[in-house]
Amino acid sequence: MTTPATPRPASYLRLPAGGTLADAVALGADGVSCELSIRDERTVLAGDTGLEALLIDAARRGVRVELVAGGQVDFGDQASLIAASVATLVSARLITPDVRLTSLDHRALTAIGGNAVGLRLGLRHVAALHRGAQYAALLNASSLHPLAGVTTREDVAEATAEGIPVHAWTIPASWWPIPERDQYDRACAAGVDAVTISDPGLLRLRDAAGEATEARA
């Protein structure tokens, strides 16, 4: 007799320099995460042509794509202009509907909300949010993207009840005190819908855990 496998979150793999969508798919990733950079009041997409090719390939393969815009940067009075530029540029290359644009800059997301035609927005955050689902709705964001280390089962349950998916992300840097595997495990235990990771080995752990649960009598 077997028991149903414990649901595991979708896993997005950060594409490293030189990495390809085919590599991520071969490793078993459900989606990929790519960073967009903003500097000198200009929107810069690393490898602009490559991004368009990536989106076309993702649509063909049915792979989800997360685009990460900027970071913890004060854009000042230029926030709205930069956000609109990101929305226009990315929306023009929206080959697949399974694309989400996320950012830690909440003002930028607010500005993007009225300009991103057909583009889903995700609210990134590094600290726990009070009534996160309602906050996301105010910013026209359709998902919450907490740092894995602040993800809790209670917060995930609250967001789920409001129809807001939760997509956690890890910090793989050597200076971060918590190993990426521990961050991943915490996010999984909280019941998130997806996790963005850098270590492909975590994909194998996910699959092995699912197989072990299925075989348990």
C-alpha positions in Angstrom: 0.0 0.0 0.0 1.3 3.5 -0.9 0.4 6.9 0.4 0.1 10.0 -1.7 3.3 12.0 -1.9 3.6 15.2 0.1 3.1 18.1 -2.4 6.4 19.7 -3.1 6.7 23.3 -4.3 7.7 24.1 -7.9 11.4 24.8 -8.2 12.8 27.7 -10.2 16.5 27.5 -11.0 18.5 30.7 -11.3 20.3 30.7 -14.6 24.0 31.1 -14.0 26.3 32.9 -16.5 26.4 30.7 -19.5 23.5 28.6 -18.3 20.7 27.7 -20.7 17.0 26.9 -20.5 17.8 23.4 -21.8 20.2 22.9 -19.0 17.6 23.8 -16.4 14.9 21.6 -18.0 17.4 18.7 -18.1 18.0 19.1 -14.4 14.3 19.0 -13.7 13.5 22.6 -12.9 9.9 23.7 -13.2 11.0 27.2 -14.1 13.9 29.6 -14.4 14.7 32.9 -12.7 16.6 35.7 -14.6 17.7 39.1 -13.3 17.0 42.4 -14.9 19.3 45.3 -14.0 18.5 49.0 -13.8 21.3 51.6 -13.8 22.0 55.1 -14.9 18.3 55.9 -15.3 18.2 53.3 -18.1 16.6 49.9 -18.2 19.2 47.2 -19.0 18.3 43.7 -19.8 21.5 41.6 -19.8 21.5 39.9 -23.2 18.4 41.6 -24.6 18.2 39.3 -27.6 19.0 36.3 -25.4 16.0 37.1 -23.2 13.6 37.1 -26.2 15.0 33.8 -27.3 14.6 32.5 -23.8 11.0 33.5 -23.6 10.3 31.8 -27.0 12.0 28.7 -25.9 10.2 28.7 -22.5 6.9 29.0 -24.3 7.8 26.0 -26.5 8.9 23.9 -23.5 6.1 25.0 -21.2 8.6 26.4 -18.6 7.8 29.2 -16.2 9.9 32.3 -16.1 10.6 34.7 -13.2 12.2 38.0 -14.2 13.7 39.9 -11.2 13.9 43.7 -11.6 16.5 45.6 -9.6 17.1 45.1 -5.9 17.1 47.1 -2.7 17.9 50.3 -4.4 16.4 53.8 -3.9 15.4 54.9 -7.4 14.2 58.3 -6.1 12.0 60.4 -8.4 12.9 58.2 -11.4 11.1 55.1 -9.9 7.9 55.5 -12.0 9.8 56.2 -15.3 12.1 53.2 -14.8 9.3 50.9 -13.8 7.2 52.0 -16.9 10.3 51.3 -19.0 10.7 47.8 -17.6 7.0 47.1 -18.1 7.0 48.3 -21.7 10.2 46.5 -22.6 9.3 43.2 -21.0 5.7 43.2 -22.1 6.9 43.7 -25.7 8.7 40.4 -25.4 6.0 38.5 -23.5 6.0 35.4 -25.7 4.7 33.1 -23.0 1.9 34.0 -20.5 3.7 32.1 -17.8 6.1 35.0 -17.0 6.2 37.0 -13.8 8.1 40.2 -13.0 9.2 40.6 -9.4 11.0 43.3 -7.5 12.1 44.3 -4.0 11.4 48.0 -4.9 7.7 48.4 -3.9 7.4 51.8 -5.5 8.6 50.5 -8.8 5.9 47.7 -8.6 3.3 50.3 -7.9 4.3 52.3 -11.0 4.4 49.2 -13.1 0.9 48.2 -12.1 -0.8 50.6 -14.5 1.6 50.0 -17.4 2.2 46.2 -17.6 -0.3 44.8 -20.1 -0.7 41.1 -19.4 2.4 41.0 -17.2 1.9 39.4 -13.7 3.7 41.1 -10.8 5.3 39.5 -7.8 6.1 41.4 -4.5 9.6 40.4 -3.2 10.3 41.1 0.5 13.1 40.3 3.0 11.0 40.9 6.2 7.7 39.4 7.3 4.7 41.4 6.0 1.6 42.1 8.1 -1.4 41.1 6.0 0.8 40.4 3.1 -2.0 39.3 0.7 -3.8 42.6 1.1 -0.6 44.5 0.7 0.1 42.7 -2.5 -3.4 43.5 -3.8 -2.8 47.2 -3.1 0.3 47.1 -5.3 -1.5 45.1 -8.1 0.8 42.2 -7.4 -0.6 38.7 -7.9 2.0 36.8 -5.8 4.2 37.2 -2.7 7.9 36.4 -2.9 9.4 36.3 0.6 12.9 35.5 1.5 12.9 31.8 2.5 14.2 32.6 5.9 11.2 34.7 6.9 8.6 32.3 5.4 6.1 30.8 7.9 3.3 28.4 7.6 0.9 30.9 9.1 1.8 33.6 6.5 1.5 31.1 3.7 -1.9 29.8 4.9 -3.2 33.4 5.1 -2.0 34.2 1.6 -3.4 31.0 0.2 -6.8 31.8 1.8 -6.8 35.1 -0.1 -5.9 33.4 -3.3 -2.3 34.7 -3.4 0.4 32.2 -4.2 3.7 32.4 -2.3 7.0 32.0 -4.1 10.0 32.0 -1.7 13.6 32.6 -2.7 16.9 31.7 -1.2 20.2 33.5 -0.7 23.0 31.2 -1.9 25.9 33.6 -1.0 28.7 32.1 1.1 28.5 35.1 3.6 24.8 34.2 4.4 24.8 32.3 7.7 22.1 29.8 6.6 23.0 27.1 4.0 20.7 27.1 0.9 19.5 23.6 1.7 18.2 24.7 5.1 16.5 27.8 3.5 14.9 25.5 1.0 13.7 23.1 3.6 12.2 25.9 5.7 10.3 27.2 2.7 9.0 23.7 1.8 7.9 23.1 5.4 5.9 26.4 5.3 3.9 25.0 2.3 5.0 27.6 -0.3 3.9 27.2 -3.9 7.4 27.6 -5.4 11.0 28.3 -4.4 13.8 29.9 -6.4 17.1 28.2 -5.8 20.7 28.2 -7.2 21.9 24.7 -6.3 20.7 22.1 -8.8 21.3 19.4 -6.2 18.2 20.6 -4.4 16.1 19.4 -7.4 17.4 15.9 -6.9 16.6 16.1 -3.1 13.1 17.2 -4.0 12.5 14.3 -6.4 14.0 11.8 -3.9 11.8 13.0 -1.1 8.7 12.6 -3.3 9.7 9.1 -4.3 10.3 8.1 -0.7 6.9 9.3 0.4 5.1 7.5 -2.4 6.8 4.2 -1.4 6.0 4.5 2.3 3.5 1.8 3.4 
